[in-house]
Amino acid sequence: MTRVQTIFLPDDAATADLGRRLAAILRPGDLVLLSGGLGAGKTALARSVVRALVGDDALEVPSPSFALVQPYEAGTLSILHADLYRLVSEREIDELGLFDRADSIVLVEWPERAAGLRAKANVVVEIAIPKGGAGRAVTIQARDGRQV
């Protein structure tokens, strides 16, 4: 059962709160796709999710735009934050090691660069900038009925 939620985020604090709520429903092995245009807030949301999973609100969580993948550890939990914007081909996904550990939580920005990921995703988050640019409209699809 897929559950679809639509949420309006008026500001950065609401984005951070959504990230904490999203982190609370994630499980080892989850693949989370974060879609949206440039400046939509994908990295800000991912940053909040990672900080919540690690349990450190001050943790430095850089954008993985150039590294492509940033790994994090929280006890026995492995978290991978990936940005596929610079990928040339979907075949490059295998080289990133995103699925080397079946128990990792994997957050992927720009999943459109690897269309095959959508079929594997447990949670798909689409962020849009409304007309006028104020706030963000977010649609969340969770495959197994989880609710943020």
Chimera marker file (.cmm) of the C-alpha trace (Angstrom):
<marker_set name="trace">
<marker id="1" x="0.000" y="0.000" z="0.000" r="1" g="1" b="0" radius="0.5"/>
<marker id="2" x="1.430" y="3.374" z="-1.008" r="1" g="1" b="0" radius="0.5"/>
<marker id="3" x="0.552" y="6.324" z="1.191" r="1" g="1" b="0" radius="0.5"/>
<marker id="4" x="0.769" y="9.789" z="-0.361" r="1" g="1" b="0" radius="0.5"/>
<marker id="5" x="1.001" y="12.937" z="1.747" r="1" g="1" b="0" radius="0.5"/>
<marker id="6" x="1.179" y="16.553" z="0.646" r="1" g="1" b="0" radius="0.5"/>
<marker id="7" x="2.699" y="19.082" z="3.034" r="1" g="1" b="0" radius="0.5"/>
<marker id="8" x="3.389" y="22.801" z="2.760" r="1" g="1" b="0" radius="0.5"/>
<marker id="9" x="6.626" y="23.998" z="4.368" r="1" g="1" b="0" radius="0.5"/>
<marker id="10" x="6.518" y="27.756" z="5.023" r="1" g="1" b="0" radius="0.5"/>
<marker id="11" x="10.174" y="28.114" z="6.085" r="1" g="1" b="0" radius="0.5"/>
<marker id="12" x="13.516" y="26.480" z="6.918" r="1" g="1" b="0" radius="0.5"/>
<marker id="13" x="12.346" y="25.514" z="10.413" r="1" g="1" b="0" radius="0.5"/>
<marker id="14" x="9.444" y="23.559" z="8.909" r="1" g="1" b="0" radius="0.5"/>
<marker id="15" x="11.862" y="21.825" z="6.537" r="1" g="1" b="0" radius="0.5"/>
<marker id="16" x="14.092" y="20.816" z="9.460" r="1" g="1" b="0" radius="0.5"/>
<marker id="17" x="11.053" y="19.548" z="11.363" r="1" g="1" b="0" radius="0.5"/>
<marker id="18" x="9.948" y="17.461" z="8.370" r="1" g="1" b="0" radius="0.5"/>
<marker id="19" x="13.457" y="15.998" z="8.176" r="1" g="1" b="0" radius="0.5"/>
<marker id="20" x="13.257" y="14.914" z="11.823" r="1" g="1" b="0" radius="0.5"/>
<marker id="21" x="9.807" y="13.389" z="11.268" r="1" g="1" b="0" radius="0.5"/>
<marker id="22" x="11.003" y="11.597" z="8.143" r="1" g="1" b="0" radius="0.5"/>
<marker id="23" x="14.039" y="10.227" z="9.989" r="1" g="1" b="0" radius="0.5"/>
<marker id="24" x="11.725" y="8.804" z="12.658" r="1" g="1" b="0" radius="0.5"/>
<marker id="25" x="9.987" y="6.498" z="10.149" r="1" g="1" b="0" radius="0.5"/>
<marker id="26" x="13.108" y="5.277" z="8.341" r="1" g="1" b="0" radius="0.5"/>
<marker id="27" x="14.487" y="1.772" z="8.791" r="1" g="1" b="0" radius="0.5"/>
<marker id="28" x="17.763" y="0.087" z="7.875" r="1" g="1" b="0" radius="0.5"/>
<marker id="29" x="17.671" y="-0.828" z="4.199" r="1" g="1" b="0" radius="0.5"/>
<marker id="30" x="15.457" y="2.092" z="3.160" r="1" g="1" b="0" radius="0.5"/>
<marker id="31" x="16.073" y="3.984" z="-0.056" r="1" g="1" b="0" radius="0.5"/>
<marker id="32" x="14.769" y="7.566" z="0.040" r="1" g="1" b="0" radius="0.5"/>
<marker id="33" x="14.616" y="9.607" z="-3.160" r="1" g="1" b="0" radius="0.5"/>
<marker id="34" x="14.638" y="13.404" z="-2.942" r="1" g="1" b="0" radius="0.5"/>
<marker id="35" x="13.463" y="15.136" z="-6.130" r="1" g="1" b="0" radius="0.5"/>
<marker id="36" x="13.108" y="18.800" z="-6.956" r="1" g="1" b="0" radius="0.5"/>
<marker id="37" x="14.680" y="21.579" z="-8.955" r="1" g="1" b="0" radius="0.5"/>
<marker id="38" x="17.793" y="23.547" z="-8.090" r="1" g="1" b="0" radius="0.5"/>
<marker id="39" x="17.287" y="25.361" z="-4.803" r="1" g="1" b="0" radius="0.5"/>
<marker id="40" x="14.152" y="23.418" z="-3.884" r="1" g="1" b="0" radius="0.5"/>
<marker id="41" x="15.595" y="22.273" z="-0.557" r="1" g="1" b="0" radius="0.5"/>
<marker id="42" x="16.657" y="18.677" z="-1.160" r="1" g="1" b="0" radius="0.5"/>
<marker id="43" x="19.973" y="19.088" z="0.643" r="1" g="1" b="0" radius="0.5"/>
<marker id="44" x="18.397" y="21.014" z="3.532" r="1" g="1" b="0" radius="0.5"/>
<marker id="45" x="15.895" y="18.205" z="4.033" r="1" g="1" b="0" radius="0.5"/>
<marker id="46" x="18.570" y="15.495" z="3.742" r="1" g="1" b="0" radius="0.5"/>
<marker id="47" x="20.777" y="17.408" z="6.203" r="1" g="1" b="0" radius="0.5"/>
<marker id="48" x="17.973" y="17.397" z="8.774" r="1" g="1" b="0" radius="0.5"/>
<marker id="49" x="17.304" y="13.679" z="8.234" r="1" g="1" b="0" radius="0.5"/>
<marker id="50" x="20.995" y="12.796" z="8.681" r="1" g="1" b="0" radius="0.5"/>
<marker id="51" x="21.327" y="14.947" z="11.819" r="1" g="1" b="0" radius="0.5"/>
<marker id="52" x="18.236" y="13.320" z="13.335" r="1" g="1" b="0" radius="0.5"/>
<marker id="53" x="19.429" y="9.794" z="12.515" r="1" g="1" b="0" radius="0.5"/>
<marker id="54" x="22.885" y="10.491" z="13.963" r="1" g="1" b="0" radius="0.5"/>
<marker id="55" x="21.420" y="12.349" z="16.946" r="1" g="1" b="0" radius="0.5"/>
<marker id="56" x="23.522" y="15.496" z="16.507" r="1" g="1" b="0" radius="0.5"/>
<marker id="57" x="21.768" y="18.733" z="15.480" r="1" g="1" b="0" radius="0.5"/>
<marker id="58" x="25.140" y="20.443" z="15.009" r="1" g="1" b="0" radius="0.5"/>
<marker id="59" x="26.667" y="17.746" z="12.780" r="1" g="1" b="0" radius="0.5"/>
<marker id="60" x="28.370" y="19.119" z="9.667" r="1" g="1" b="0" radius="0.5"/>
<marker id="61" x="26.430" y="17.638" z="6.738" r="1" g="1" b="0" radius="0.5"/>
<marker id="62" x="27.913" y="19.002" z="3.503" r="1" g="1" b="0" radius="0.5"/>
<marker id="63" x="26.205" y="18.688" z="0.162" r="1" g="1" b="0" radius="0.5"/>
<marker id="64" x="27.545" y="15.598" z="-1.621" r="1" g="1" b="0" radius="0.5"/>
<marker id="65" x="27.511" y="17.442" z="-4.960" r="1" g="1" b="0" radius="0.5"/>
<marker id="66" x="31.227" y="16.946" z="-5.585" r="1" g="1" b="0" radius="0.5"/>
<marker id="67" x="31.957" y="13.860" z="-3.493" r="1" g="1" b="0" radius="0.5"/>
<marker id="68" x="28.771" y="12.242" z="-4.892" r="1" g="1" b="0" radius="0.5"/>
<marker id="69" x="28.346" y="10.216" z="-1.669" r="1" g="1" b="0" radius="0.5"/>
<marker id="70" x="28.810" y="11.244" z="1.967" r="1" g="1" b="0" radius="0.5"/>
<marker id="71" x="28.758" y="8.366" z="4.478" r="1" g="1" b="0" radius="0.5"/>
<marker id="72" x="27.668" y="8.675" z="8.124" r="1" g="1" b="0" radius="0.5"/>
<marker id="73" x="27.597" y="6.203" z="10.988" r="1" g="1" b="0" radius="0.5"/>
<marker id="74" x="25.296" y="6.225" z="13.999" r="1" g="1" b="0" radius="0.5"/>
<marker id="75" x="26.227" y="3.262" z="16.168" r="1" g="1" b="0" radius="0.5"/>
<marker id="76" x="25.545" y="0.279" z="13.939" r="1" g="1" b="0" radius="0.5"/>
<marker id="77" x="23.448" y="2.320" z="11.496" r="1" g="1" b="0" radius="0.5"/>
<marker id="78" x="25.032" y="3.262" z="8.172" r="1" g="1" b="0" radius="0.5"/>
<marker id="79" x="23.662" y="6.284" z="6.314" r="1" g="1" b="0" radius="0.5"/>
<marker id="80" x="24.651" y="7.271" z="2.781" r="1" g="1" b="0" radius="0.5"/>
<marker id="81" x="23.726" y="10.676" z="1.346" r="1" g="1" b="0" radius="0.5"/>
<marker id="82" x="24.186" y="10.788" z="-2.428" r="1" g="1" b="0" radius="0.5"/>
<marker id="83" x="23.808" y="13.488" z="-5.063" r="1" g="1" b="0" radius="0.5"/>
<marker id="84" x="23.508" y="12.155" z="-8.605" r="1" g="1" b="0" radius="0.5"/>
<marker id="85" x="23.413" y="15.537" z="-10.369" r="1" g="1" b="0" radius="0.5"/>
<marker id="86" x="26.873" y="15.056" z="-11.891" r="1" g="1" b="0" radius="0.5"/>
<marker id="87" x="26.282" y="11.466" z="-13.031" r="1" g="1" b="0" radius="0.5"/>
<marker id="88" x="26.730" y="10.979" z="-16.751" r="1" g="1" b="0" radius="0.5"/>
<marker id="89" x="25.095" y="7.557" z="-16.965" r="1" g="1" b="0" radius="0.5"/>
<marker id="90" x="22.837" y="5.447" z="-14.766" r="1" g="1" b="0" radius="0.5"/>
<marker id="91" x="25.468" y="2.695" z="-15.022" r="1" g="1" b="0" radius="0.5"/>
<marker id="92" x="27.693" y="4.761" z="-12.713" r="1" g="1" b="0" radius="0.5"/>
<marker id="93" x="25.366" y="3.987" z="-9.783" r="1" g="1" b="0" radius="0.5"/>
<marker id="94" x="27.077" y="0.643" z="-9.200" r="1" g="1" b="0" radius="0.5"/>
<marker id="95" x="30.435" y="2.389" z="-8.739" r="1" g="1" b="0" radius="0.5"/>
<marker id="96" x="29.058" y="4.555" z="-5.918" r="1" g="1" b="0" radius="0.5"/>
<marker id="97" x="28.504" y="1.595" z="-3.578" r="1" g="1" b="0" radius="0.5"/>
<marker id="98" x="25.056" y="2.767" z="-2.504" r="1" g="1" b="0" radius="0.5"/>
<marker id="99" x="23.807" y="-0.775" z="-2.106" r="1" g="1" b="0" radius="0.5"/>
<marker id="100" x="26.951" y="-2.496" z="-0.829" r="1" g="1" b="0" radius="0.5"/>
<marker id="101" x="25.379" y="-2.760" z="2.631" r="1" g="1" b="0" radius="0.5"/>
<marker id="102" x="21.779" y="-3.926" z="2.574" r="1" g="1" b="0" radius="0.5"/>
<marker id="103" x="21.164" y="-2.375" z="6.001" r="1" g="1" b="0" radius="0.5"/>
<marker id="104" x="22.175" y="1.195" z="5.066" r="1" g="1" b="0" radius="0.5"/>
<marker id="105" x="19.671" y="4.019" z="4.866" r="1" g="1" b="0" radius="0.5"/>
<marker id="106" x="20.336" y="5.674" z="1.507" r="1" g="1" b="0" radius="0.5"/>
<marker id="107" x="19.218" y="9.236" z="0.738" r="1" g="1" b="0" radius="0.5"/>
<marker id="108" x="19.501" y="10.164" z="-2.957" r="1" g="1" b="0" radius="0.5"/>
<marker id="109" x="19.224" y="13.659" z="-4.408" r="1" g="1" b="0" radius="0.5"/>
<marker id="110" x="18.603" y="14.000" z="-8.146" r="1" g="1" b="0" radius="0.5"/>
<marker id="111" x="17.315" y="10.412" z="-8.572" r="1" g="1" b="0" radius="0.5"/>
<marker id="112" x="16.070" y="11.426" z="-12.031" r="1" g="1" b="0" radius="0.5"/>
<marker id="113" x="19.639" y="10.751" z="-13.213" r="1" g="1" b="0" radius="0.5"/>
<marker id="114" x="19.051" y="7.046" z="-12.491" r="1" g="1" b="0" radius="0.5"/>
<marker id="115" x="15.426" y="6.298" z="-13.311" r="1" g="1" b="0" radius="0.5"/>
<marker id="116" x="15.779" y="2.658" z="-12.236" r="1" g="1" b="0" radius="0.5"/>
<marker id="117" x="16.070" y="3.717" z="-8.591" r="1" g="1" b="0" radius="0.5"/>
<marker id="118" x="12.411" y="4.664" z="-8.349" r="1" g="1" b="0" radius="0.5"/>
<marker id="119" x="11.321" y="1.026" z="-8.454" r="1" g="1" b="0" radius="0.5"/>
<marker id="120" x="13.606" y="0.259" z="-5.482" r="1" g="1" b="0" radius="0.5"/>
<marker id="121" x="12.608" y="3.259" z="-3.353" r="1" g="1" b="0" radius="0.5"/>
<marker id="122" x="10.732" y="2.914" z="-0.082" r="1" g="1" b="0" radius="0.5"/>
<marker id="123" x="10.085" y="6.661" z="0.199" r="1" g="1" b="0" radius="0.5"/>
<marker id="124" x="9.906" y="9.259" z="-2.574" r="1" g="1" b="0" radius="0.5"/>
<marker id="125" x="9.933" y="12.946" z="-1.642" r="1" g="1" b="0" radius="0.5"/>
<marker id="126" x="9.177" y="15.555" z="-4.292" r="1" g="1" b="0" radius="0.5"/>
<marker id="127" x="9.840" y="19.196" z="-3.384" r="1" g="1" b="0" radius="0.5"/>
<marker id="128" x="8.461" y="22.046" z="-5.469" r="1" g="1" b="0" radius="0.5"/>
<marker id="129" x="8.826" y="25.795" z="-5.225" r="1" g="1" b="0" radius="0.5"/>
<marker id="130" x="5.350" y="27.342" z="-5.444" r="1" g="1" b="0" radius="0.5"/>
<marker id="131" x="4.643" y="30.308" z="-7.709" r="1" g="1" b="0" radius="0.5"/>
<marker id="132" x="5.993" y="33.371" z="-5.982" r="1" g="1" b="0" radius="0.5"/>
<marker id="133" x="8.818" y="31.381" z="-4.384" r="1" g="1" b="0" radius="0.5"/>
<marker id="134" x="7.538" y="31.381" z="-0.794" r="1" g="1" b="0" radius="0.5"/>
<marker id="135" x="7.767" y="28.094" z="1.069" r="1" g="1" b="0" radius="0.5"/>
<marker id="136" x="7.868" y="24.622" z="-0.430" r="1" g="1" b="0" radius="0.5"/>
<marker id="137" x="5.202" y="22.134" z="-1.498" r="1" g="1" b="0" radius="0.5"/>
<marker id="138" x="6.241" y="18.589" z="-0.608" r="1" g="1" b="0" radius="0.5"/>
<marker id="139" x="4.698" y="15.314" z="-1.715" r="1" g="1" b="0" radius="0.5"/>
<marker id="140" x="5.790" y="12.172" z="0.112" r="1" g="1" b="0" radius="0.5"/>
<marker id="141" x="5.038" y="8.669" z="-1.125" r="1" g="1" b="0" radius="0.5"/>
<marker id="142" x="5.787" y="5.784" z="1.221" r="1" g="1" b="0" radius="0.5"/>
<marker id="143" x="5.415" y="2.296" z="-0.232" r="1" g="1" b="0" radius="0.5"/>
<marker id="144" x="4.444" y="0.406" z="2.900" r="1" g="1" b="0" radius="0.5"/>
<marker id="145" x="1.940" y="2.877" z="4.283" r="1" g="1" b="0" radius="0.5"/>
<marker id="146" x="4.300" y="4.700" z="6.629" r="1" g="1" b="0" radius="0.5"/>
<marker id="147" x="3.227" y="8.222" z="7.457" r="1" g="1" b="0" radius="0.5"/>
<marker id="148" x="5.438" y="11.193" z="8.264" r="1" g="1" b="0" radius="0.5"/>
<link id1="1" id2="2" r="1" g="1" b="0" radius="0.2"/>
<link id1="2" id2="3" r="1" g="1" b="0" radius="0.2"/>
<link id1="3" id2="4" r="1" g="1" b="0" radius="0.2"/>
<link id1="4" id2="5" r="1" g="1" b="0" radius="0.2"/>
<link id1="5" id2="6" r="1" g="1" b="0" radius="0.2"/>
<link id1="6" id2="7" r="1" g="1" b="0" radius="0.2"/>
<link id1="7" id2="8" r="1" g="1" b="0" radius="0.2"/>
<link id1="8" id2="9" r="1" g="1" b="0" radius="0.2"/>
<link id1="9" id2="10" r="1" g="1" b="0" radius="0.2"/>
<link id1="10" id2="11" r="1" g="1" b="0" radius="0.2"/>
<link id1="11" id2="12" r="1" g="1" b="0" radius="0.2"/>
<link id1="12" id2="13" r="1" g="1" b="0" radius="0.2"/>
<link id1="13" id2="14" r="1" g="1" b="0" radius="0.2"/>
<link id1="14" id2="15" r="1" g="1" b="0" radius="0.2"/>
<link id1="15" id2="16" r="1" g="1" b="0" radius="0.2"/>
<link id1="16" id2="17" r="1" g="1" b="0" radius="0.2"/>
<link id1="17" id2="18" r="1" g="1" b="0" radius="0.2"/>
<link id1="18" id2="19" r="1" g="1" b="0" radius="0.2"/>
<link id1="19" id2="20" r="1" g="1" b="0" radius="0.2"/>
<link id1="20" id2="21" r="1" g="1" b="0" radius="0.2"/>
<link id1="21" id2="22" r="1" g="1" b="0" radius="0.2"/>
<link id1="22" id2="23" r="1" g="1" b="0" radius="0.2"/>
<link id1="23" id2="24" r="1" g="1" b="0" radius="0.2"/>
<link id1="24" id2="25" r="1" g="1" b="0" radius="0.2"/>
<link id1="25" id2="26" r="1" g="1" b="0" radius="0.2"/>
<link id1="26" id2="27" r="1" g="1" b="0" radius="0.2"/>
<link id1="27" id2="28" r="1" g="1" b="0" radius="0.2"/>
<link id1="28" id2="29" r="1" g="1" b="0" radius="0.2"/>
<link id1="29" id2="30" r="1" g="1" b="0" radius="0.2"/>
<link id1="30" id2="31" r="1" g="1" b="0" radius="0.2"/>
<link id1="31" id2="32" r="1" g="1" b="0" radius="0.2"/>
<link id1="32" id2="33" r="1" g="1" b="0" radius="0.2"/>
<link id1="33" id2="34" r="1" g="1" b="0" radius="0.2"/>
<link id1="34" id2="35" r="1" g="1" b="0" radius="0.2"/>
<link id1="35" id2="36" r="1" g="1" b="0" radius="0.2"/>
<link id1="36" id2="37" r="1" g="1" b="0" radius="0.2"/>
<link id1="37" id2="38" r="1" g="1" b="0" radius="0.2"/>
<link id1="38" id2="39" r="1" g="1" b="0" radius="0.2"/>
<link id1="39" id2="40" r="1" g="1" b="0" radius="0.2"/>
<link id1="40" id2="41" r="1" g="1" b="0" radius="0.2"/>
<link id1="41" id2="42" r="1" g="1" b="0" radius="0.2"/>
<link id1="42" id2="43" r="1" g="1" b="0" radius="0.2"/>
<link id1="43" id2="44" r="1" g="1" b="0" radius="0.2"/>
<link id1="44" id2="45" r="1" g="1" b="0" radius="0.2"/>
<link id1="45" id2="46" r="1" g="1" b="0" radius="0.2"/>
<link id1="46" id2="47" r="1" g="1" b="0" radius="0.2"/>
<link id1="47" id2="48" r="1" g="1" b="0" radius="0.2"/>
<link id1="48" id2="49" r="1" g="1" b="0" radius="0.2"/>
<link id1="49" id2="50" r="1" g="1" b="0" radius="0.2"/>
<link id1="50" id2="51" r="1" g="1" b="0" radius="0.2"/>
<link id1="51" id2="52" r="1" g="1" b="0" radius="0.2"/>
<link id1="52" id2="53" r="1" g="1" b="0" radius="0.2"/>
<link id1="53" id2="54" r="1" g="1" b="0" radius="0.2"/>
<link id1="54" id2="55" r="1" g="1" b="0" radius="0.2"/>
<link id1="55" id2="56" r="1" g="1" b="0" radius="0.2"/>
<link id1="56" id2="57" r="1" g="1" b="0" radius="0.2"/>
<link id1="57" id2="58" r="1" g="1" b="0" radius="0.2"/>
<link id1="58" id2="59" r="1" g="1" b="0" radius="0.2"/>
<link id1="59" id2="60" r="1" g="1" b="0" radius="0.2"/>
<link id1="60" id2="61" r="1" g="1" b="0" radius="0.2"/>
<link id1="61" id2="62" r="1" g="1" b="0" radius="0.2"/>
<link id1="62" id2="63" r="1" g="1" b="0" radius="0.2"/>
<link id1="63" id2="64" r="1" g="1" b="0" radius="0.2"/>
<link id1="64" id2="65" r="1" g="1" b="0" radius="0.2"/>
<link id1="65" id2="66" r="1" g="1" b="0" radius="0.2"/>
<link id1="66" id2="67" r="1" g="1" b="0" radius="0.2"/>
<link id1="67" id2="68" r="1" g="1" b="0" radius="0.2"/>
<link id1="68" id2="69" r="1" g="1" b="0" radius="0.2"/>
<link id1="69" id2="70" r="1" g="1" b="0" radius="0.2"/>
<link id1="70" id2="71" r="1" g="1" b="0" radius="0.2"/>
<link id1="71" id2="72" r="1" g="1" b="0" radius="0.2"/>
<link id1="72" id2="73" r="1" g="1" b="0" radius="0.2"/>
<link id1="73" id2="74" r="1" g="1" b="0" radius="0.2"/>
<link id1="74" id2="75" r="1" g="1" b="0" radius="0.2"/>
<link id1="75" id2="76" r="1" g="1" b="0" radius="0.2"/>
<link id1="76" id2="77" r="1" g="1" b="0" radius="0.2"/>
<link id1="77" id2="78" r="1" g="1" b="0" radius="0.2"/>
<link id1="78" id2="79" r="1" g="1" b="0" radius="0.2"/>
<link id1="79" id2="80" r="1" g="1" b="0" radius="0.2"/>
<link id1="80" id2="81" r="1" g="1" b="0" radius="0.2"/>
<link id1="81" id2="82" r="1" g="1" b="0" radius="0.2"/>
<link id1="82" id2="83" r="1" g="1" b="0" radius="0.2"/>
<link id1="83" id2="84" r="1" g="1" b="0" radius="0.2"/>
<link id1="84" id2="85" r="1" g="1" b="0" radius="0.2"/>
<link id1="85" id2="86" r="1" g="1" b="0" radius="0.2"/>
<link id1="86" id2="87" r="1" g="1" b="0" radius="0.2"/>
<link id1="87" id2="88" r="1" g="1" b="0" radius="0.2"/>
<link id1="88" id2="89" r="1" g="1" b="0" radius="0.2"/>
<link id1="89" id2="90" r="1" g="1" b="0" radius="0.2"/>
<link id1="90" id2="91" r="1" g="1" b="0" radius="0.2"/>
<link id1="91" id2="92" r="1" g="1" b="0" radius="0.2"/>
<link id1="92" id2="93" r="1" g="1" b="0" radius="0.2"/>
<link id1="93" id2="94" r="1" g="1" b="0" radius="0.2"/>
<link id1="94" id2="95" r="1" g="1" b="0" radius="0.2"/>
<link id1="95" id2="96" r="1" g="1" b="0" radius="0.2"/>
<link id1="96" id2="97" r="1" g="1" b="0" radius="0.2"/>
<link id1="97" id2="98" r="1" g="1" b="0" radius="0.2"/>
<link id1="98" id2="99" r="1" g="1" b="0" radius="0.2"/>
<link id1="99" id2="100" r="1" g="1" b="0" radius="0.2"/>
<link id1="100" id2="101" r="1" g="1" b="0" radius="0.2"/>
<link id1="101" id2="102" r="1" g="1" b="0" radius="0.2"/>
<link id1="102" id2="103" r="1" g="1" b="0" radius="0.2"/>
<link id1="103" id2="104" r="1" g="1" b="0" radius="0.2"/>
<link id1="104" id2="105" r="1" g="1" b="0" radius="0.2"/>
<link id1="105" id2="106" r="1" g="1" b="0" radius="0.2"/>
<link id1="106" id2="107" r="1" g="1" b="0" radius="0.2"/>
<link id1="107" id2="108" r="1" g="1" b="0" radius="0.2"/>
<link id1="108" id2="109" r="1" g="1" b="0" radius="0.2"/>
<link id1="109" id2="110" r="1" g="1" b="0" radius="0.2"/>
<link id1="110" id2="111" r="1" g="1" b="0" radius="0.2"/>
<link id1="111" id2="112" r="1" g="1" b="0" radius="0.2"/>
<link id1="112" id2="113" r="1" g="1" b="0" radius="0.2"/>
<link id1="113" id2="114" r="1" g="1" b="0" radius="0.2"/>
<link id1="114" id2="115" r="1" g="1" b="0" radius="0.2"/>
<link id1="115" id2="116" r="1" g="1" b="0" radius="0.2"/>
<link id1="116" id2="117" r="1" g="1" b="0" radius="0.2"/>
<link id1="117" id2="118" r="1" g="1" b="0" radius="0.2"/>
<link id1="118" id2="119" r="1" g="1" b="0" radius="0.2"/>
<link id1="119" id2="120" r="1" g="1" b="0" radius="0.2"/>
<link id1="120" id2="121" r="1" g="1" b="0" radius="0.2"/>
<link id1="121" id2="122" r="1" g="1" b="0" radius="0.2"/>
<link id1="122" id2="123" r="1" g="1" b="0" radius="0.2"/>
<link id1="123" id2="124" r="1" g="1" b="0" radius="0.2"/>
<link id1="124" id2="125" r="1" g="1" b="0" radius="0.2"/>
<link id1="125" id2="126" r="1" g="1" b="0" radius="0.2"/>
<link id1="126" id2="127" r="1" g="1" b="0" radius="0.2"/>
<link id1="127" id2="128" r="1" g="1" b="0" radius="0.2"/>
<link id1="128" id2="129" r="1" g="1" b="0" radius="0.2"/>
<link id1="129" id2="130" r="1" g="1" b="0" radius="0.2"/>
<link id1="130" id2="131" r="1" g="1" b="0" radius="0.2"/>
<link id1="131" id2="132" r="1" g="1" b="0" radius="0.2"/>
<link id1="132" id2="133" r="1" g="1" b="0" radius="0.2"/>
<link id1="133" id2="134" r="1" g="1" b="0" radius="0.2"/>
<link id1="134" id2="135" r="1" g="1" b="0" radius="0.2"/>
<link id1="135" id2="136" r="1" g="1" b="0" radius="0.2"/>
<link id1="136" id2="137" r="1" g="1" b="0" radius="0.2"/>
<link id1="137" id2="138" r="1" g="1" b="0" radius="0.2"/>
<link id1="138" id2="139" r="1" g="1" b="0" radius="0.2"/>
<link id1="139" id2="140" r="1" g="1" b="0" radius="0.2"/>
<link id1="140" id2="141" r="1" g="1" b="0" radius="0.2"/>
<link id1="141" id2="142" r="1" g="1" b="0" radius="0.2"/>
<link id1="142" id2="143" r="1" g="1" b="0" radius="0.2"/>
<link id1="143" id2="144" r="1" g="1" b="0" radius="0.2"/>
<link id1="144" id2="145" r="1" g="1" b="0" radius="0.2"/>
<link id1="145" id2="146" r="1" g="1" b="0" radius="0.2"/>
<link id1="146" id2="147" r="1" g="1" b="0" radius="0.2"/>
<link id1="147" id2="148" r="1" g="1" b="0" radius="0.2"/>
</marker_set>
